Amino acid sequence: MKPGKIIIIGASSGMGRKMAELYAGMGNKVGITGRRDFMLREVQQQFPENIFTECFDVTQNENISRLESLENKLGGLDILIISAGTGEPGKELKWEWDKQMIDTNVYAFAEIANWAFNFFTRQDHGHLVTISSVAAERGMGWAPAYSASKSFQTRYFEGLSVKAYRMKKNIDITCIEPGFVKTRMAMGNKLFWVVPVEKAAKQIIHAIEKKKRKAYISKRWRMVAAAMRIAPYSLYKKFV
Ligand SMILES: NC(=O)c1ccc[n+]([C@@H]2O[C@H](COP(=O)([O-])OP(=O)(O)OC[C@H]3O[C@@H](n4cnc5c(N)ncnc54)[C@H](OP(=O)(O)O)[C@@H]3O)[C@@H](O)[C@H]2O)c1
């Protein structure tokens, strides 16, 4: 892949951070965001020539101005990856948790995706990527707002893909659905097939290079997703 200009929303930790390190190590210019400035600086110090930072909360009213600022620092934009997300599994249904998930995973996500799609439309090239989740496939009892917000992301990206095709625009759309990846978001004691974060980041980068419309991390989660979609509710409700 020839060096490009990449923005990763939510790259202070987890998969976003690992992708930023890998992309910068390959010679790309990478703009990274998150709320924890010290973690963004740690990444920047590893690759002072290639990493540019903007520290902000996506649930505040700064997304567009910060995206424009980062695009200016990079001097262009080829790929935008939305990795910022939040999930609070729990037995209780707390509104403050639901609100945080909806504000981050739905409202901020859509605002950023909308900006990037229109930016790529104007320049007639670009690649938009989101890290959704296998949880998008069905409603989850442990986090209804999380699974609903990830369904929103997956459906929104399918819609954008159709839109780019109909507009005959040179825009690629990739929706990643991980199962479990070893980051701070993978909580609970019923985890299985947990993928190390570096392996996940490499698989996502590979899917982007191959311009896949949809990819599961790891690949075997495709089977789980398919089983979730066809399972009758009477059976499904006993497992999630
Ligand atoms: N790990 C898994 O098992 C798993 C499975 C399926 C899907 N996913 C999805 O993968 C994505 C990445 O998560 P991860 O697993 O890599 O966990 P992570 O380490 O918690 O990464 C989440 C990133 O999002 C940023 N973020 C969260 N809320 C934000 C806000 N309000 N404003 C700005 N940035 C915000 C965080 O930065 P700050 O905290 O510094 O703001 C962090 O950089 C998420 O969308 C998650 O839903 C994860």
The ligand as a Gaussian input file, in Angstrom:
#p B3LYP/6-31G(d) Opt

LIG

0 1
 N      -13.011000      -5.135000      22.367000
 C      -14.011000      -5.851000      21.920000
 O      -14.204000      -7.034000      22.297000
 C      -14.941000      -5.248000      20.883000
 C      -15.852000      -6.121000      20.237000
 C      -16.693000      -5.604000      19.277000
 C      -16.628000      -4.271000      18.940000
 N      -15.761000      -3.437000      19.572000
 C      -15.746000      -2.013000      19.171000
 O      -14.426000      -1.639000      18.860000
 C      -14.297000      -0.227000      19.008000
 C      -12.959000       0.076000      19.682000
 O      -12.990000      -0.378000      21.015000
 P      -11.762000      -1.111000      21.722000
 O      -12.171000      -2.498000      21.981000
 O      -10.521000      -0.857000      20.956000
 O      -11.766000      -0.393000      23.154000
 P      -11.073000       0.907000      23.767000
 O       -9.644000       0.626000      24.069000
 O      -11.959000       1.297000      24.882000
 O      -11.122000       1.996000      22.606000
 C      -12.164000       2.903000      22.467000
 C      -11.607000       4.206000      21.921000
 O      -12.724000       5.098000      21.757000
 C      -12.425000       6.334000      22.370000
 N      -13.644000       6.956000      22.882000
 C      -14.622000       6.378000      23.610000
 N      -15.545000       7.291000      23.945000
 C      -15.119000       8.470000      23.428000
 C      -15.630000       9.799000      23.458000
 N      -16.787000      10.113000      24.080000
 N      -14.940000      10.773000      22.825000
 C      -13.787000      10.486000      22.185000
 N      -13.250000       9.265000      22.111000
 C      -13.905000       8.268000      22.738000
 C      -11.458000       5.992000      23.510000
 O      -10.647000       7.110000      23.827000
 P      -10.751000       7.982000      25.195000
 O      -11.263000       7.092000      26.281000
 O       -9.357000       8.487000      25.388000
 O      -11.699000       9.064000      24.842000
 C      -10.628000       4.884000      22.871000
 O       -9.555000       5.436000      22.142000
 C      -15.529000       0.234000      19.781000
 O      -16.421000       0.881000      18.917000
 C      -16.149000      -1.056000      20.280000
 O      -17.553000      -0.957000      20.402000
 C      -14.916000      -3.905000      20.538000

